Amino acid sequence: MFNNTALDVVIGLVFIFLLYSLLASIVQEIIATQLAFRSKVLEKAILRMLEDGKITTKYPLFDRIKGFWQMIFRVNRLKDKKFAANFYGHPLIKYLAEDNWYSKPGYLSSANFSKIIVDLLNGINTTGSSADMRTIQHSVNAATLKLIPVTTNSANPAEHALQEQAENPTAQCDINPNTKLFLQSLVAEAQGDLNKFKALLEDWFDETMQRASGWYKRYVQAILFCIGLTIAISFNVDTIRIAQKLTKDPKLREQMVQQAGIWLEKNQQMNEQLQQMKSSGLESTAGYRNLDSIYKVQVKRTDTLFHSAKTLVNTDITKVNNILGLGYPKGTPVGFTSFIGWLITALAISLGAPFWFDLLSKLMRVRGALKNTDDKTAAATTAVAPVTVTVNSTKPGEEAVG
């Protein structure tokens, strides 16, 4: 009969981490949607490209804290940043955003990025001729932007910045020196070819978006850790105590393994969704239209996410909690060891549901293979072996064997 205590304990813990990671991921997605995380990270990337040197200080730790503050709260990062303000004031950007609250898009294609930059350097009447490249070269060298007039009293910070510029024309020439130097190198490399200049701008944007996706995932992981710690304390999900319970109680281990197997069978279709979650971040050209439509749907699906979280808590999580006796029943000691257990749980949750789903699937397959091997071995040892029987004949000198 199969009996691998260590493997069953690990399966039980992984299953718990998976359930709570799913809950944390749903909560994180609600927060990211409501606070427009993707649009804020995209804005940070645009600022790094167009206003390099104006968004950082000589204190890296302070910059990191400020970055998290700007992700959580609504901050006007375009103040005194004229190139970025013009960029976000472009009609193409304005109409990609949902409304004045979500005043900046969460996704942008590299083609749109290059078009906006060309419009800001050359004006909107681009013909594709060599004269356009001469105008762009002159604008870059003189650090001059083609302002887009704004007359509306909008709550959009970019439009307010543009209004201020329109009232103060002497402040219109302001391209960051580092950005100016880089644009000059692109103009020189394009050699008077507007299409090549656009392609170089698009390559620049795509490379920046690859880095911005890493920024987004780091923000998400930090948020998941905070949510995970909150969940661990709220439900008293102490990894150390759970591991001790599973180690000591064979019946409890068997129940947890059975629940994990049943859950996997019922939720096999979740694998594809979790893999999409794993690769989610900021994208540029690839799959832009699909991702942009997903973003627009996400803005309106908070109720669905709340329903998913409620269903998860009321079904699978409640069932597991009842089996393990989680919570704060009378007499449950809470001390330093409990805090360490909560911390381990939070760290595990921060790895994300896709990681735990994939690991649980592999562990269950390993357990199934070991169990089959164990059953075959047991069957072989209990099989009846052939027996040789010797019968003595009644005649002297003769022996019969049967």
N, C-alpha and C positions, 0 to 999 in steps of 0.2 A: 504493500500500500504506500502511496506517495506521502512523504513526510520531509519537507525541506523548510524548516522554521524560518531561516534567514530570508529566503526568497519570498515567502508569504508575508513576512513583516514588511519587506520592501514594497511589495505590491499594495499592501494596505495603505502605507504611507503615501505612495505615489498616487493612489486613487483619491485620497483626501486632498492632496495638493492640487490635483486636477480639478476637483469640484470647486474648491475655493479660488483657484486661479480663474476659472470661468466666471465666477461671481465678480472677482476683482476686475476682470477684463470688461465685463458689461458696465460696471460702475465707471471704469476709466473711459470707456467710449462715450458714456453720457457726459462726463466732465469735458472730454476733448471736443465733443460736438457743441455743447453749450458755451464753452469758453473759446471756441474757434482756434484750437491748437495749431491746426494745419496752416491756416492763413497767417498766424503769428510767426510760425517757423519760416514760411515762405517770405514774409516781410523781412525777417532777420537776414535771410539769404540775399534778398535784393539789396538791403542796406549794406551788407558786407561787400557786394559787388560795386555799388554805385557811390557809397559813402565810407569807404574803408578808412579807418583811423578816427572816425567820428563816433563810433558806437562802442569803443572799448577804452579802457583806462590802463594804467600801469599796474593795477592790482587785479590779477586773474581771479582770485577768490571773490572779490567784490563783483566782478563782471559776471561770474557764474550765479551768484545770489541774485543780481539784478535781472539776469536772464529768466530765472524761475519766477521772479516777481512779475515780470512783463508777460509771462505765459498765463499767470493766474488772474491778473488784473488788467483792466482796460487802460492802456497807456498810449499817449500820442508820441510815437517814436519818430515822426516825420518833422517835428519842429526843428527849424534851422537846418534842414537837410533838403536843399532846393532840387537837386537832381532826382532824389527819390520821391519828393513831393510831386514834381512834374510827372514822373513815371506813373505814380498812383492816381494822378489827376487825369491821365489819358482816358478818353471815352471807352476804349476797349477794355481797360481794367475796371472802370466804373460799372460797365454793363455785365461783366462776369460775376460781380458780387451780387449777393441775394438782395440786400436792402441796406439801410444806413446803419443798422446794428452790426450785421455781418458785412461791413463796408469794403472788405478786401477778399478776393477769391482765395480759396484753399489750394487751387491747382492752376497752373499756367503752362501753356505749351511753349516750346522754344521758338516756334515760328512767331507767336504773338510777342514774345520778348524782343526778338530782333526787329519786328515791325515798329514797336513802340520806341526803341532806341533810335532807329533811323528817323522816325517822325520828330523826335525831340532834337535831333542834330540837323535835320534837313528841312523840317516842315512837313505838312501832310500832303503836299502836292508832289510826291515823288514820281518821277517818270522813268527811272531806271537808266538814265543816260550818265555819261561821264561827268556832266555838270553837277549831278547830285553828289557824286563822290568828292568833287572839289569843294562843294558847300559843306559836306560832312567834315572834310579835312580842316577847312577853315574854322568850323565850329569847335572841333576838338582842340585845335591849337590855341584858339582864343578863349576856350572854356565857356562857350556861349550856348545856351539852350533856347530852343524855340518855344516860348511860353504858349500854353493853351488857355485862352481866356475863360474865366469862370465867373458867372454872375449869380448863381443860385446860393441861397443861404442854407447850405446842407450841413448836417452833423458830421460829414466825412472829414477827418483831419487833413487829408491830402488837399481837399478843396479849400479849406481854411488857409492852409499854407500857400496855395496858389493865389488866393485873394490878397494875402499880405504882400506877395511878390509883385502883383499887378499894381498895388498902391505904392510900391517902392522899386521902380524900374532899375535904379542904380545897383540893386543887389541881385540882378538877374544872372550875372556871369559868375557861376560858382560850380565848377566841376572839381571834385576832389583831386588833388595833385596825383595821387597814386592811380586813381581811375583814369585820369587824363593820360598818364604815361602808358597805361595798358591799352587804351583806345588808340593812341597814336601808333603803337606797335601793330594793332590789328589793321589800321588804315594802311600802314606801310606794307603789310603782308598781302592785303587785298589787291594792291597794284592797280588801283583805279576801277576794279570790278565790284559793282554794288552787290551782286549776287554772292560773290565770294566773301565780301564783308559781312553779309547777313549770315552766311554759313559759319563764319568764325564766331560771330556773336552767339549763334545757337549752340556751338560746341562749348563755349564758355559757360553758357547757362546750364547745359546738361551736366557738365562736370561739377558745377556748384550744387546742382540738385542732388547729385550722388552724395555729396558731403552733408547736405541739409537733411537727407533721409536718415543719416547716422545721428544727426542732432535730434531729430524727432524721436527716434527710437530710444535715445538716452533719456530724453524727457519722459517718455512713456514709462520706461523702466523705473525711473525715480518715483513717478506718480504711483505705479503699481506697488512699489515697496511701501509707500505711505498707506495706500489702501489696504495692502496685505497686513500691515501691522495693526491697523484699526480693526480689521476683520478678526485677526488672531486674538486680540484682546477681547473683542465683543463676544465671540463665541467660545473663548478659552481654548483655542486650538493650539495646545502645547505639544509640540512634536516629541519632546523627550518623554512626557507622560504617556502619550499615545503609543510610542514604540515600546515602552515598558509593559503596557497592557497587552499589546499584541504578542509580545514575547512570552508572557506568562500564561496566556489563555488560548489553547488550541481551538476551542469552539469559536471564540471571537475572531481568530485569524481566518477560519474557514468561512464564517459569515461575510467578512470583508472581501475575501477573494471571490466568493459567489456574487456579491453585489457588484464588484468591479467587472466580472464577466458579463453579467446581465446588462449593465450599463453600456459596455462596449458594443454588445449585440444590438441594442436599441438605438445607438448613436453613431453607427459607422459612417453615416452621411456627413457627420460633423467634421470629419477629417479635412475635407476640401475647404470648408469655411475657416477652419483654424489655420490652415496653410496660407490662406489669403490674409488672415489677421497677422500671421507671422511676418509676411513680406510687406505689410502695409507701411506707408510712410508718405513721402512726397515724391511724386513722379512728374516727369516733364512731357516729352513727346509721346513716349510709348504708352499706348492705352489711355491717352489723355481724355478722350471723349467718354469712355466708359467710367474712368475714375471720377471725372467731373460730375457725371450723373449720379454716381454712388454718393459723392459728397452732398449733392442737393437732396438726395433721399435721406441721408443721415441726419441732416438738420431737422427733418420733420418726423423722425422716428423715435423720439425720446420715450413716448408712451409704450412703444413696442419693447424697447430696452428695459423699461421698468417692469413690464409684464414678464419678460424673460427672467429677470433677476428674482422676481417674486415666485415664479414657478420653480426655479432652481432651488430656492431656499425652502419652499414648502414641500418639495418632493424628495429629491436625492439628498440634499444636505441635512434635512430634518431626519430622514431615515438613518443616515450614517451617524448623526449626532446621538440618536437614540441607542444605536447599537454600541457606540463607544462611551456613552454616558458623558458627552461633552457639556459644557456650560459651567455654571457656578452653583452646584448643589451644596447644601449645608455641610460643613466640615471639610470642604475642598481647600487644601492649603495653597496659598498664593505667596510666592517669595521670589528670590533671585533666580532660582532654577526655572520657575514659570516664565520669567521675563526672557531668559535665554531660549526657552522653548518657543515663545512667541516670536522672538527675533529670527530663529531658524525658519519658522513657518513663513514669516514675511519675506525672507530672502528667497525661499522656495517659490512663493507666489510671484515674486518679481521676475522669475524666469519665464513666466507666461504659460497659458493653457496649451498652446501647440507643443511645447517641449514635453509636458507631462503626458499629453495624449499619446504622442509618439512613443515615449518610454513605456507607458503602461501597455500599449499594444505589443511591443516587443517582449516585455516581461511575461505577458500572458501566453504568448507563443512559446517562449522558452519553458514555461511551467507545463504547458500542454505536452511538449515534446518529452520532457523529463518524466512526466506522469505515464505517458504511453510506454516509454522504455522500462519504467519501474513495473508496470502491469505485466509486460511481456516477460520480464525476468522472474516475477513471482509465479506466473503461469508455468514457466519452464521448470522451476524448482519443485512445484507441487505435482507435476505430471508423474504417472506411474512408470517406473523404470522396468525393463524386462528382467525377469527373475529366472535363473537356471535352477531346475529341480533335478536332483539325482535320486533315482529309485534303485534300490538293491534288488537284484534278481534272486529268485528262490534256488536257481541252479548255481552250484559253486563255480567261481571263475568267470561269471557273466555279470555285466552291469548295464542297466538301461538308463538312458538319459532322456528326460522329457521336459 
